[in-house]
Amino acid sequence: MKIAALICAYNEEKHIRKVVNQCLKQIKDVIVVNDGSKDNTLKELKKTKATIITYKKNQGKGAALRKGFAYATKKKFDYLILLDADGQHDPKEIPKFIKTIEKSQPDLIIGCRKKRHSNMPYIRRATNFLTSLIISVKGGTYVKDSQSGYRAIKLSFLKKLTLKRKRYDLESEMLLKMMKKQAKIKCISIRTIYKDETSTIHPIKDTARFIRALKIK
């Protein structure tokens, strides 16, 4: 089983090297798509042993993910574990994903964030609840945490999908299309670290994009 971690990074000079190095302690192959960062993200990445793919201009997380998917498929990886570049997703959770892959080989594993005792900002809790409810109804399957970006995906199943979105809403588009194709989906409990820093995620704007993503067939 050939598995890699995939990270999309935009202006993450403060965190990216640490995140990559922590990932490399858990998994051999780490692929990073530098999505047109204007800071020293690329410079920091070059200090690591990650495979680096670079866009000169920012394309959006969805476009960066699709670039990573294409590269991993070309290199014949079986699974990708997706996590964020800002340190919110703990690389120490990677073995949980690998263990689940080896045990049951699902099409998608979602790292479901613990709500009880969570330090998740209230606005995110509210939008996550709303979007998870909508996508569960739309897809016909209950998904506890549809907006978690910490996931593992089977690339052979991904080939069945035509993905169009270029920003954060690609993750919702991907999930919904997998649900409609009867994908085998597993949820594992993960810990998430929220820091007092400005996020590139905009809950209201991204929820609007999410709703538009539901209209894609």
N, C-alpha and C positions, 0 to 999 in steps of 0.2 A: 504494500500500500504506500503510494507516494503522496505525502502531505506537505503543504507549505503554508506559511502565514502570509497574508496579504494586508498591507497597510497603505492607506492613501493619506498623503501629508500635504498640508498647505500652511505655510508660515508657522512651522512647529520647531524652530531652532532650539527652544528651551527644553523640549522633551524628547525629540525624535531619537537621538543617539541612545539615551537611556532605555527607551521603550524597545528599540531594535535589539540592543545587547541583552536585555532581559528575555526577549523572545528567543534569541539564539541559545539561551541556556536551556530552553524547553523543546526546541525544534531545530532541525538542521537547516532548513531552507526558509528564508525570509525575503519576500519581494516587497519593495516599496515603490509606489508611484508618487513621484514628487510633482504635484499638480500646479506647476507654475509659481512656486514660492518666490516671494520677493525678498525674503530675509536670508539667513545663512543655513536654511534647512539642507540644501544640497551639500554644502561644505561639511556639515555635521554627518550627513549620511555617508560621505566618502571615507569617514573615519571608521566605518563599520564594515562587516563582511556581508551585508545585505546585497541582493540584486537590485539595482536601481534603474527605474524607468522614469524619464523626465519629460514633462511638457514645458515648453518655453512660456506659454500663457496658460492662465488658469482656465480649466475646462469644466469644473464642477465635479463633485464626488461621484456622481453616477458615471460620467465619462471616464474618470480615473479607474473606477471599479471595472468597467467594461474592458479597459486597456489591460488591467491586471488579469482578468479572466482569459482574454485572448492569449496573453503570454503564457499563462499556466497551462492552458489547453495545448498550445504548441509544444511545450516542454513535457507533455504527457503526465501532468500531475493528476491524481485521482480526486483529491479534495483540497479545498482552500479554507483556511480558518481566517475570518475577517475580523480585524480589530482596529480601533482608532489610534491615532498618532499622539494624542494629547495626554495619555497616561490614565484615562478614565477606565479603560479595560485592563485588568491585571493580567499580564502575561503568565503568571503562575497558574492561571485557570486553564491554560492550553492543554495540559495533560488530561483534564476532564473531557475535553472535546475529542482528543485522540482515543481515549478509552471507549467513549460512546461509539465512535466510528468503527473501531475494531470489533466491538461487541455486536452491533446491529446494522451497521452500514446504512444509516438513514439518508434520505436525499437532502435534508436540511436539519441542522441543529441550531436552535436559538438559545442564546444565553439569556435566560430570564432573570431580570434584576429583582433582588429581594425588596419587597415593598415595606414590610414591617421593619421598623428601626432604620429605614432608609433615610439618607441625607439628600435624596433627590429633590431639587427645587420644586415647589408646589405647582408652578405653571407647567412643568414637564410632566408631573404626575397626572395632572388634569388632561393634558393633550394626549399623553400616552394611553390613558384609560379610554378616551374618546376614540382615538384611531384604532386601538385594539378591538374595541367593540364593533366598530364599523367594518373592519376588515374580516372579523370573524363571521359576521352576518353575511357579508358579500361573498366570502370564500366558502361558506358552508362548513367551516371547521373552527373550533374554538382555539384561539392563539392568545396565550396569556400576556405576552409582551411583544407586540408586532413591531415596535419601533426600536428594539434593541439592535445595535449594529454589530454586536459580538456574535458571530455566527460561523458555522461551518457548512459548506455547500459541496455537493457531489457534482463534479464538472460534467460527467456524462449526462446527468439530468438537465444541467444548465443549457446544454446544446439544444434541448427541446424548446427553449424559450426565445422569443424575439423581444429584446429589451430596447426601449426607446428613450427613456428618461436620462437626463444628463446631470441631475443634481441629487439631493438627498432622497427625493421621492422615488428614485430607482429601487431603493431597498423595499419600499412598499409595493411597487409594481412587480418586482421579482417574487416577493412572497405571495401576492395574490395570484399570479400566473402559475406558480408552483401548486398552490392549493387547488386551483381549477383543474390541474392535470393530475390530481390525486397523489401528490408527493407524500412520501413518508416523512413526517416532521416530528422531531423530538425537542423537548425543552429541558435544559439543565439549569440549575440554580447557579448564579454567579454574583460576585461582589463587584460593585462599581464605586469608583472614587470620584467625587465631585469636588472641584477646586474653585477657589474664589477668583476666577479669571474670566475674561470675556470670551464667550463661545461664538463660533461661526454659525451655530444653529439658531434659527429664529423661530420659536414655537408657533406663532400665529401664521407667519408667512409659509413655513414649511408644512403646516397643517393644510393650508390652502392648496399647496402643490400636491399634497397627499390626496386630497379630494379630486383634483384633476387627474391624478394617476389612476384613480378607480375607473375612469371613463375609457381608459385604453383597453382595447381588446387584444 
